[in-house]
Amino acid sequence: MKFSFSKVLLFSFVGIIVIAGLAFYAGVLTKNSLEDLKPEEDSGEFIIETTTEEAEENNGKSPSQPDINVDYAKEEWITHGGDYYNRRFSELDQVNLETINDLKPEWVTSLGASLDMKFSGEATPIVVDGVMYIATAENDVLALDAKTGEKIWEYRPEIEEKLDTVCCGWTTRGVAVADGKVFAGLLDARLIALDQQTGELLWETEVADWEEGYTITSAPLYYNGKVYTGVAGGEYGIRGRIMAYDAEFGHEVWRWYTIPTPYEKNGDTWPDDENKNWLHGGAPVWNTPAVDPELGYIYFVTGNTAPDLDGSKREGDNLYANSIVALNAETGDYVWHFQQVHHDIWDLDPTNPVILFDVEINGETRKALGEAGKTGWIYFLDRETGEPLIGIEEKEVPQLAEQKTSPTQPFPVGDSFVPQAVTEEDVARDLSDDFEGEIGSIFTPFWDEPITLKPSAFGGANWPPSAYSPETEYFYVLGTDGYIALSRMDEDIYEEGGMYIGSIMVPVSDAPTRGTVTAMDVKTNTIAWQVVWDTNAYSGILATAGDIIFVGHNDGRLIGFNAKTGEEVWSYKMDAGANAPSVTYEIDGEQYLSIFAAGNSLAGSVHGDKVYTFKLNGGWDGTPIDASEKSNGEAKDDVATDEEPTEPETTGETSDSYELGLSVYEGNCLSCHGNMGENGHNGPNLQLSELAENYEEVVDRIKNGGSTMPAFGTILTEEEIDEVARYVNEVLSKADE
């Protein structure tokens, strides 16, 4: 064979080009794969986020979608907040101040779920094309005919019964409906898509591992082909995050961690030591974002730090916990943030959904944003820049070296909607005669000795959504005026999936809790009017063009207030606590008003399972439709609207009486009092309670309730009361010995 050196050289050169090309392609794939990697909580891997400008330069995509209109809700209620701005305002005005007395029930449907006290009915119904989509606290999803209440389909997922990484009881705040699908986040940290017509499961994605402390309680948001959701679990030492998923197939498009690595912007606001506290520093996202399509930004708030009440391990401001955050909706890139509480040690994290609105201030139309905080202030910002809209001042606050407190905190100009200090007058009026504890105000630090403060960790404002009316230019917010005692406990060691609080947080025994319904002027951040209740306001607000706002009450009333004056103009009492937001919609020219009345474990309200729907001259015959799993939708003859609901047995048979007591405790007491009786929400630490040491007093309190505790005398059987009392008295009260 004839040898040709030139041909060998040519082929060698071509081979080198091919190999180089393959290597380059492999490098690109590797680079893309590395960029997609998410740092494991126990790994040393880090991701350096690109800036918004770099991302847009790389992919050529503008986040702006100016063709997507954001109109106020009217005939339908298509998103959790009524529109992409989360304003919860409806242009419907058939129900108004003149016609409100004719508003009566049209239909009532029993969903057949979530009656145990650990469940909380907090979901906002979604109404699209004449169909209502509603989710129960057990994460069941049902489609109902929005005109008649009849069941169309149901989806009842299998959730691990022993799921115990939920801080505040089992709940969900609803679903999203779009693109022919119904999207829902489940408590075991799955995101699912159901067929809108049939309820058939189309896809499911594991967002995180619930056994590591991650859950989903928020309603997801659909926007521009993506589904957005965050994760709850700040009390369990998670690393917070928000993710965007492809709506068609369910794969993750991007994720943004709420706590930066030490090598990213603002990563120096956490200590970079061997403990790597930023890997489990909290900052969950458990509210539904708002979207401005014109800017292409999504807005949300982040939750508490971890350990929640012990700042000694996490020196610095601890960004982006306790913050309002704006991200590029297309890429997930950071745009701006505003932190409401620096280095939080009081559990004063924002949890209320962000609301967007346009308002004229000093002759200029501003793109505004408002968020009601647990602090008792509303934070009004320019949503383009994150700068204060009215004024927020950094002021010096009391210091405590052990807690490594921040030297200053932001104080919005204007009014707070709940009291922010415990006064001597408060002590004389509300606390027991033998009270001798130390008292303080917002941002008073604490350590070994208990200090009684306001606002409590309940808020201020909590998750119940606020509303904005363009007619009054008022921001309507619900608040809780309550006391809380804080003190540091012994060293709290982080364990994956375990409570990671850092201190003791309990209500003050037998102190009253009050609620506020407040209209705030968005141009001045001052109170226009306020209604005060003798219980916390814990449901959410609907504002309407009929000059009425609707608010649910713990005692089961749905109440209508004059939107301009706060005067009560209408109410209807249902058979369970009204602890979810109401919605309104129109079918065949008639306006309907609906609310899920199912009670709430933290509010201590009576539990139920019904959707109540009203319209002018409604003709309900008093018999609820049965939409339970075993029913095809027949009428339910054994329930009347004015009767107390009959609670089912909360436990099955067991041969071990401690096991029965534990089972009753987990089903009815855990969300308030916490695992092993400590670190709950809205309930005292039973390991330290003097009352828990007396069996007869425990039985009496379970049967008859207390200042913030519901009475279980008609809910539990005598055996269940006896055995849960014995469990509290003989097990929990001695657990710290």
Stockholm file with secondary structure:
# STOCKHOLM 1.0

chainA/1-737         MKFSFSKVLLFSFVGIIVIAGLAFYAGVLTKNSLEDLKPEEDSGEFIIETTTEEAEENNGKSPSQPDINVDYAKEEWITHGGDYYNRRFSELDQVNLETINDLKPEWVTSLGASLDMKFSGEATPIVVDGVMYIATAENDVLALDAKTGEKIWEYRPEIEEKLDTVCCGWTTRGVAVADGKVFAGLLDARLIALDQQTGELLWETEVADWEEGYTITSAPLYYNGKVYTGVAGGEYGIRGRIMAYDAEFGHEVWRWYTIPTPYEKNGDTWPDDENKNWLHGGAPVWNTPAVDPELGYIYFVTGNTAPDLDGSKREGDNLYANSIVALNAETGDYVWHFQQVHHDIWDLDPTNPVILFDVEINGETRKALGEAGKTGWIYFLDRETGEPLIGIEEKEVPQLAEQKTSPTQPFPVGDSFVPQAVTEEDVARDLSDDFEGEIGSIFTPFWDEPITLKPSAFGGANWPPSAYSPETEYFYVLGTDGYIALSRMDEDIYEEGGMYIGSIMVPVSDAPTRGTVTAMDVKTNTIAWQVVWDTNAYSGILATAGDIIFVGHNDGRLIGFNAKTGEEVWSYKMDAGANAPSVTYEIDGEQYLSIFAAGNSLAGSVHGDKVYTFKLNGGWDGTPIDASEKSNGEAKDDVATDEEPTEPETTGETSDSYELGLSVYEGNCLSCHGNMGENGHNGPNLQLSELAENYEEVVDRIKNGGSTMPAFGTILTEEEIDEVARYVNEVLSKADE
#=GR chainA/1-737 SS CCCCHHHHHHHHHHHHHHHHHHHHHHHHHHHHHHHHCCCCTTSCCCCCCCCHHHHHHHHCCCCCCTTSCCCCBCSCBCSTTSSTTCCCEECCCSSCTTTGGGEEEEEEEECCCCCSTTBCCCCBCEEETTEEEEECTTCCEEEEETTTCCEEEEECCCCCTTCCCCTTCBCCCBCEEETTEEEEECTTSEEEEEETTTCCEEEEEECSCGGGTCBCCSCCEEETTEEEEECBCGGGTCBCEEEEEETTTCCEEEEEESSCCTTSTTGGGSCCSTTCGGGGCBCCCCSCCEEETTTTEEEEECCCBSSTTCCTTCCSCCTTTTEEEEEETTTCCEEEEEESSTTCCSCCCCCSCCEEEEEEETTEEEEEEEEECTTSCEEEEETTTCCBSSCEEEEECCCCGGGTCCSEEEEESSCCSSCCBCCHHHHHHHSCTTCCCEECBTTCCCSSSCEEESSBTTBSSCSSCCEEETTTTEEEEEEEECCEEEEECSCCCCCTTSCCCCEEEECCTTCCCEEEEEEEETTTTEEEEEEEESSCCCSCEEEETTSEEEEECTTSEEEEEETTTCCEEEEEECSSCCCSCCEEEEETTEEEEEEEECCCTTTTCCCCCEEEEEEETCCCCSCCEECSTTCSSCBCTTCCTTSCCCCCCSSCCCSCHHHHHHHHHHHHTHHHHCGGGCSCSSSCCTTSCSGGGCHHHHHHHHHHCCSSSCCCTTTSCHHHHHHHHHHHHHTGGGTTC
#=GC SS_cons         CCCCHHHHHHHHHHHHHHHHHHHHHHHHHHHHHHHHCCCCTTSCCCCCCCCHHHHHHHHCCCCCCTTSCCCCBCSCBCSTTSSTTCCCEECCCSSCTTTGGGEEEEEEEECCCCCSTTBCCCCBCEEETTEEEEECTTCCEEEEETTTCCEEEEECCCCCTTCCCCTTCBCCCBCEEETTEEEEECTTSEEEEEETTTCCEEEEEECSCGGGTCBCCSCCEEETTEEEEECBCGGGTCBCEEEEEETTTCCEEEEEESSCCTTSTTGGGSCCSTTCGGGGCBCCCCSCCEEETTTTEEEEECCCBSSTTCCTTCCSCCTTTTEEEEEETTTCCEEEEEESSTTCCSCCCCCSCCEEEEEEETTEEEEEEEEECTTSCEEEEETTTCCBSSCEEEEECCCCGGGTCCSEEEEESSCCSSCCBCCHHHHHHHSCTTCCCEECBTTCCCSSSCEEESSBTTBSSCSSCCEEETTTTEEEEEEEECCEEEEECSCCCCCTTSCCCCEEEECCTTCCCEEEEEEEETTTTEEEEEEEESSCCCSCEEEETTSEEEEECTTSEEEEEETTTCCEEEEEECSSCCCSCCEEEEETTEEEEEEEECCCTTTTCCCCCEEEEEEETCCCCSCCEECSTTCSSCBCTTCCTTSCCCCCCSSCCCSCHHHHHHHHHHHHTHHHHCGGGCSCSSSCCTTSCSGGGCHHHHHHHHHHCCSSSCCCTTTSCHHHHHHHHHHHHHTGGGTTC
//
